[in-house]
């Protein structure tokens, strides 16, 4: 995925080594009006209900989201607060997708996790167990980026997060059986990650009529990185391992497409049993630098995988 002005984006998906078809899909749209105002939409959907039905459900969610965006974005961006206008409609849209899938009576459904970004503000709409993370204070990747742009002054991009330790914040709530058990104190986070019921959802689009949309608004800095992924990726690693890997990759690459490709390969290398989707996005407020080619998968492994291989 080529970087866009003011944005770094990486979009990668793979069916994995076991499943015959990829039921994951992703969406991304970037709109800029005549006044240079930019709004980005990026989303991941993970279908379920058998390979054919699951793929059809996630594809329907993708198409519905894209058609809504293409029809409405010019009106949204005219508002002083475009994200508030978007969020006033995205909930009913997801409810409509849920109802249409349920009416098909194919016992198929899909997760859908959507991130909108505009001028330092973000909004999330979510159903299911795909995830959206915000990595705050990702200073190494941004510093590497500015080193590739010698004419740019890093001091002009000063934010508090540039001097803070990076942190991985999950912005979405898993609508899953194991998450309910965690809240009740019946399972630890690590037990849930490997539990045999980890794929049992309590809510998604299309399986039961009526969903409760998880919505959130927040802010981001120029150094922040957003990660969207299906459970085929995050279920293989602890959150500390994900953060540690992202830190290492940011020291290797300035290109998020190379990073997202690497993370999908890393999931396959780590014993993936499901489809894998990894999306990365950063709004850096400057033009993108030249692509930096990374090294092969085997040439750099995060320390926790080196330990696993050594055993």
Secondary structure as UniProt FT lines:
FT   TURN            5..6
FT   STRAND          7..14
FT   TURN            16..18
FT   STRAND          24..32
FT   TURN            34..35
FT   STRAND          38..48
FT   HELIX           51..76
FT   TURN            77..78
FT   TURN            80..81
FT   HELIX           82..103
FT   TURN            104..105
FT   STRAND          109..110
FT   STRAND          112..118
FT   TURN            119..120
FT   STRAND          121..127
FT   STRAND          131..136
FT   HELIX           139..147
FT   TURN            150..151
FT   HELIX           154..157
FT   HELIX           160..163
FT   STRAND          167..170
FT   HELIX           177..183
FT   TURN            184..185
FT   HELIX           189..194
FT   TURN            196..199
FT   STRAND          214..219
FT   TURN            222..223
FT   STRAND          225..229
FT   HELIX           231..234
FT   TURN            235..236
FT   HELIX           239..252
FT   HELIX           256..269
FT   TURN            270..271
FT   STRAND          276..283
FT   HELIX           297..299
FT   HELIX           303..310
//
